[in-house]
């Protein structure tokens, strides 16, 4: 092939890659603009990378002011969850930037206990928790009385009953203490079921605060259905509130949608879905007169330790304070797609420059296949490196991301070398084959471990297909290159060791690994189905076991992220399994040919 033809084909590959990126990142309409581009109320927690209320690494006063100034044109009010740990300055800053507040006191574990039954360290921790609660309440009272023009409502505790950290009787004591001391309306925030379980709480508060988070519910819905679900739930709650507590107002204290993380049932986290949910929720609240607070202002890296990637991605602004999406206008899923396209293009051009001479000698079909293969590997490498880095919220996670990126970069380089050898009908390189085998075994071991954790309890664990996409693409690409020669799908052509060019085959070991991958995939389906089956609200909604199992299974096998991961496991398992049929190299991979091969 002429060099000019090679250059033109490279240009075409880059253009097609750019077209694919553009088609997947066109601005999309996610619903009507938020009126005035501002929300009624927004949860405010100013923690940044490396900061955490759990570890007591707190934002500075300057950072808190910077964050409040950013919210001045995005919301009319903010909801805080603590009155201590640097938040003492928030009311004054809210006044400065024209915001009102729903101020909260964070209550933690406080249960009656016998000191004789606990170690001195445990007793000290429980006493410290009790002292913390006392200080929170005192600061809430002081702040509310000192800032009545800013602090419009107060919140005594957040989901402390849901977490099982306090008895309702003790919570009522704190509510009564605050009500006696302040003039603002007083409430407690939790999921609605705990107001039903403990109706005495509702009698004590001035308004009912409930959290409705469709993504986290036991029967997670598609984003469009979730908005209708909010409206339905609110109306049901309103009727029950009027029956139990006539005349008491209702605040939806938390509702929102994540922009990133694992899919649950039909609930898919994405930037567009978060924007669609919030804009739809605003319309529903306006239509029905809901009192609403959106969760939350900023992505919270520290929550990843508790709720995984999804827990850290509920903000309107990212952890580095850039907008995740706008409140007006159309939304782009990945605003940085052009930068990723440029980086992946540079990687492709480097590969072409390195192999320019042998590439210029390839026939057109082989050249086109190589360029598509190399471009896909480059694009996946850049995309997943960016995704993994964005989901790294502490030094350990960052180190893990660096390790995975290095491994996948080495794998991509080795796969490109192997592709060149296959397309040029070159002999196997034993050293290269050994490298490929080692890297694949490392990634497969990680895939098995991740699948095991997902099957055991995957509520907060993202599906890690970004870890294996290079490996899967490599296998499929090499199979396609072998098919270009043989024009038939034979067992020998699928054999893992032959694909990577490694002569020291271990078919028995490979088939054992394939068995493990298949078993892990089945275990994941069982584990995901079980998670729905045993969920309290899911059981109440579907008491019939047969119906509940059917729905749980449907939610599981229609989870697109789970299906992609299962397909990844299958793509890794097939070449390992096929290696057991060396004698069937020229036979079609059918049940009859496999049986014949085993008999031989």
N, C-alpha and C positions, 0 to 999 in steps of 0.2 A: 504494500500500500504506500502511496506517496505521502510524504511528510505533510503536505498541504491538506490532504484528506484527513490525516490524523488530527491536525489542529482544528479542522472544521468539526470533526466528531466530538472532540473535547469541548468545543464551544457549545455544541448542541446539548451535550450532557449537562453543562453548567446552566444553560437556559432552562432546560426541563426541570432541573432541581429548583431553580428560582421560581418557576411557574408553580411547582408543587407547594413551595413555601408560601407563595402569595395566595394561592387558592385556600390554603388552610388558615390563613391569618387575615382574611378580608374583614373589614369592620362590619360588625353584625348589629342588628337592631335588637336591643334587649328590653324594650318597653319604653313607656313615656318617661320623660325627664323628671327628676325630683324637683318639685316646686322650689323656685329660687335657688336650686342647687344645694339646698341645706336640709339636713335631717332635723327631726324634732329633738331627739336625744340620742346620745352615743356613749357606749361604755368606754371608760378612759383608764388605761393602765400604761404608764410611760416606760416600761422596761425594754431595754435594747439588747443587742447581742452581748452575751457575757453577763447580763444582769438577771437576777431572779429573786423574787420575794421568799422563796424557799431557802435559798442559800444566804439571804440577807445581803446580797450585792445590789445596791439600790441606785436609782438614777439621781443625778445631781440636781440641785435647784435650777441651774441653767438649762439642763435638758428638759426638765418639767415645763419650764416657761416656754421653751422653744416648741414643745409639743402642743401646749395649749394655744399658742399663737397660730399654729398650723390648723387647728380645729375651728378657729373663730369664723371662717367662711364656709364650714362644712356642717355645722350643727348649731342649734340654739341652746342646747343644754348638754351636760355631761353627767354620767353616772359613775361614781367612784365606789370602790369595794372596801377600802380601808381608810381610816382617819389618821393612822400613824405612819411611821417609816418614811418620812419626808413629805407626806401628803398634807401636813399641817398648813403648807403654803398655798395649796390649791385654791381655796375660796378667794383669797386676795388676787391671785392671778386670773381666776375666772371673772372677777369683777373688772379687772384691768382690760380684759379682751371681750367683755360684753356677753359672757355666758352665765347661765344659771346652773344649778347643781341639784342632783339627787345624791346626797352624801351617805355613804355606807360605813358601817362598823363591821370589820371582819371578825367573826366569832369562830373559834376553833374548839378542839376537843375539851369537853368539860363534863365528866361523869362522876357520880358519887363513887368513892373507892375507900377500901380499908388499907392504910399504909403498911400494915403488917404483911399483906399479901403481895407486895411489890418490892423490887430492889430499890435502894436509895436513889439510884440514877433515874429509875422510872417515876418514882415519887416526885423527884425534883422537876422532871419534864412536865408532869401533870400539874404541879403547882405553878410552874412558869406559864403554862397554857391558861390557867385560871387567872393569873395576874395579867396576862396579855388581854384577855377578854374584858377585865375590869378597866384597863387603861384605854382600850378601844371605845368603850361606852362613855367614859369620862371625856375623852377628846371629842367624840361625836356631839355630846351635849354642849361642851364649851364652844365648839365651832358653830353649831347651829344657832346658839344664842348670840354669838359674836357677829354672825354674818346672815341675818335674816333676809337681807335684800338679795342674797345670792343663793343660799341654801333654801330651796323651796320645799323639799321633802327629805325625809331621812329613812334609811334602811337599816334595820337591826338584824344583821346576819344574812348570809347567802348560802342556801342549800345545806345548811348545817344538819337538818333532819335527813335529807337525802343521803348525806355522807355518814349518817349514824353517829355523829360526834357529840350530840347533845339530846337530852330528853326534852319533850315539849314543855314540861313544867318549868325547867330552868330557862328556856327560851322566853317563856311568858314573863318570868321575873325581869329579864332584861328589857323586854318590850315595855312593861309597866314602868320601869325605872326611867326610861327615856321619855315616855309619854308625860310623866309628871313634871319633867324638867324642861321640855321644849314646847314651842307653840306650833311648830310645823307638823303636818300629817306624818304619821309613823306607819311603817309596814315591815314585812319580812318577805324575802324572795325565795321561791322554790318552785319546783314543778307542781302542777295543779293537783296531782294525786295526793300530795301530802297535806294540802288544805282539806281534802276530803277525808283523809285518814285521821287528821287531828282538827276537827271543826272548832275546837276551843281556840286555836291560833287565830282563825278568822274573826272571832268575836273580839279579840284584843286589838287588832290593828285598825287603822283608820281607812286604809285602802288595801285591796288584794293585789299582790304582785306575783305574777306567774311567768314561768319560762316555757316557751314553745319553740323547740329546736327540731324541726322535722328530720334533719340529717341524723340526729342521734337517737331518734325514736326506734322502738323495737321493730317497727314495720316501716323502714325508710322508703320514701316515695320519690318519684321523679320530680324534678324541680317545679314544673308547671302544676302538678297535682299537689305539691307541698304548699303552694300559695293558697289554693282552695281549701286545703286541710287547716291552715291557720284560721281562715274565716269561719269554717265549720266549728273548730274547737273553741274559738272565742265565743261564738254564739251559745254553744253548749255550756261553757263556763259561766257566761253572763246569766243564763236562766237559773243555773244552780246557785250562783252567788245571790241573786235576788230572792231565791227561796230560803237560803240559809242566813244571809246577811243583808236584809233589805236596805237598799239605798247606798251600799258601799261601792265606790268606784273600783275599776280594774285597771292595772297597769301591766302590759306585756313587758316585763323587765328585761328579757333577753329573747331575741330572735335574729337569726342570720343564717349564713350559708358559707362553707369553706371554699377557698379558691384553689386548694391543692391538697393532695392526699389520697387515701384509699377510698374506693367506691364501696358503699354499703347498700346491698340490694339494688334498687334503681336510683339511689341518690349518688350522683356523680359530682365530686368537687371540680370546679373549674372557674376561671375568671369570669367567663360569660355567664355561667350559672349563678355565681354569687351576685353579679350585677343584675341579672334577670330577677332573682329572688327578692333582692332588696327593693328594686323599683316596683315590682309587683306588690310587695308587702306595703309599700307606701301608698299605692293606689287603693288597696283593700282597706287600710287603716283610715284613709281619707273618706272612703265611701261609707264606712260603718262607724266612724267616730272613735276608732281605737286610740287609746293612749299607749304610745309605743316607744321603746328604747331598743336601738339596734346594737348588737354585739359584733364587732367592736371597732375602735378607732384604729389601732395599730396591730399588725401581726406580732405575736408573742413567742419569741424563740424558746423561752423557758418552759412553755407548756408542752414542748415536744417530749420532755422527759416523762410526762404523765399521759399524754394522748397522742404521741407520735407526730408525724408530719402534719396531719390534718388539724391537730389541736393548735398548731402554731400559725395557722393560715385562715383566720376569720376577719382580718382587718380590712378597712378601706385603704389604709396606707401600709406599705411593707415595713419590715423592721428597719430598713435604712431610710424610711420616711418619704418614699416615692409612692405616688398613687398606684394602687393595684388596678383600679378602673375609675372612670369618671362617673359622676352622678348625672351628667347630661351628655347627650350625643351618643354615637355608636361606640362599640367596645371592640378592641382587638385582643384576641386571646394571648398572643405573645408579641408585645411591642418590639422585642429585641430580635425578631426572627431574621432581619436583614443582617445584623452583625454575625449571627450564627452561620448564615449562608456564606458570608464572606470568608469566615474562618475555614469552613468545610471546603470551600472552593480553593483556598490556598493549599490545603492539605492535598487535594486532588492534583493540583498543578505540580506540587513537589513530587508526588508519586510518578506522574507522567514524565517529568523532567529526568527523574532517576532511571526510568525504564524506557526512555524515548526510542532508542535504537531497536530493541526487541519488539516494542509495541508497533513501530512503523512497519514491521515485517509480518504482522498478524493479518489474517484474512478479516474482512469486515465483520462477520458475525462474532468472531472471537474477540475482536477489539471492542465492539459495542458491549459485549457481556462484561469484559474486564472493567471498562470505564464505569458502567452502571454499578458493578460490584464495589469498586473503589470509592465511588461517590457516596454510595449508601453507607459503607463503613465509616467514611469521614463524617457524614451528616449525623449518624447515630452516635458516634464518639463525642462530637461537639454538643449535641442536644442533651445527652445523658450526663455528661460532665457538668453542664450548666444546671441541670435539674438536681443532681446529687449535691452540688455545692450549695444551691439555694436551700436544700433541706438539711444542711449541716449547721447545727445550732450550738455546738460546743466543741472543744478541742478534740475529743475522742471521735466524734462524728466526722469532723474535718479530716482527721488522720485516716479514717476508714474510707472517705471519699477519695483522698489522694491515692490510697492503695488500690482501690478499684479502678480508678482512671489509669494508673500506671499499668496494671494487669491488662486492661482492655486495649490500651495503646500497643503494648507488646504483642497482644494477640492479633490486632489489626495488621501490624507490620508483618507478622509471620504469615497471616492469611493471604496478604497481597503477594508475598514471595511464593507461597504455595500455588496461588492462582496462576502466576506467570509460568511456573513449571508445568502445570497441568495443560494450560493453553498452548504451550510450545512443545507438548509431548516430551518434556524432559523427564529424566529419571528422578526417582525419589531422593531427597536429601535427608539422610538419616538424622543428622543433627537438628535440622529444622523440624522434622517429624517429632523428635523427642521434645523439643520446646513446645510444639503445639499440643502434644499429649499432656505434658505437665500443666500447662495453663488451663486446658480444658478440664482436667481432673480437679484443679483448684476451684474453678468456677462451678463445676457440678457439685462439689462438696458444699460450697456455700449455698447453692440452690436447694440442696436437700435440707440443710439446716434451716434456711428461711422458710421452706415449705412446712417443715415440722412445727416451727413456731406459729405459723399462720393457722395450721390445723388445730393446734392446741388451744390457742386463744388469740385470734388475729384481729380483734376489735380495733386496736390502735397501730397495727403494723401494715405498712404499705406493701402492695405487691411489687416485688423487686425485679421486674422484667428489664429495668434499666441496667441491671447487673449482668444479664446474660444475652442481651439483644445482639451484641457483636458476635458472640459464640454461635447463636442460632443462625444469624445471617451468614456467617462463615460456612456452616454446615450446608445450608440450603444453596449457597452460591457454588460451593465445590461440587455438590450433586448436579447442579445445572451444567457445570462445565464438563463433568464426566458424561452427562446425558448428550451433550453436543457431539461427543465422539461416538457413543455406543448406540444412540437412538432407541434405547430400550431401558426399561426400569428393572434392572437385575439386582439380586441380593448382593452380589459382589461389588456392584457399583455403589451401593449404599454403605458398605462396610466402613466403619469409622477409621480403622488403621490404614486402609487403602486410601481413603480420602485425604488423610493428613500426610501420607507418604511415609509411614512408619512400619518397617518390616517385622519388628519384634512383636507380632500380634499376640494379644491375650484375649481370645474370644470368650473364654469362660468368665474371666473377670469383667469383661465388657457387658456380658449378658446379665451378670449379677447387678452391676450398676444400673442397667436398664430396668431390671425388676424393681430396684429401689425407687427409681424415679417414677415409675408407674404407680407403685404402692403409695408413694407420697402424694401423687396427684389425686388418687382415690381418697386418701385420708383427708386431704384438703376439702374435697367436696363434702365428705361426711362431717368434718369439723365445722364448716360454714353452715351447713344445714342444721346441725345440732345447736349452734348458737342462736338461731331463730327459734327452734323448738322449745328451748328452756327459758326464753325471755318472758318475764312476768306479764307485760302488757300484751304480748303476742298471744300468750295462753288465754288471757281474759277475752281478747277479741275473737279468738278461734278455739273454743273449748273442745271441739271435736278433734281427736288426735289425727284421724285420717286426713281431714281437711287441713289441719295445721301442718302436717308433714308435707302434703302436696304443695301448699303455698311456700313453705320454707325451701323446698327443693327447687321450685320455680325461681324464687328470688336468688338462689345460689347459682343455678346454671344459666341464668340470664344476666349475670354480673359480667360486663364486658371486660373489666380489668382482670377478674379471675380467669375468664376464658383465655385471655392473652397469655397469662402465666401458665395455664395448663397446656396451651399450645406450645409454649417455650419448652416445657418439660418433655412434651412429646417429641419435639424436633431434636432434642438432645438424646432422647432414649432410642429413637429409631435406628440411627447409624450404629449405636452400640449393640443393639439387639441383632441387627442384620449381620454383624460380624460372626455370629454363630453359624452362619450358613455358607461357609467357604466353598463347599462343594456345589452350591447352587448358583455360582457366579454368573452363569449364562442363562439361568432360568428366570422367568418372570416371578415377581414377589407376590405369589398368590397362595392361599391356604393349601392348594393341591401341591404346588411346587415346594413349599416349605416342608410338607409332610414327606414328600419324596426325598428331599435332601436329608431329613432326619433319619429315614430308613437306611439310606446309603451310609 
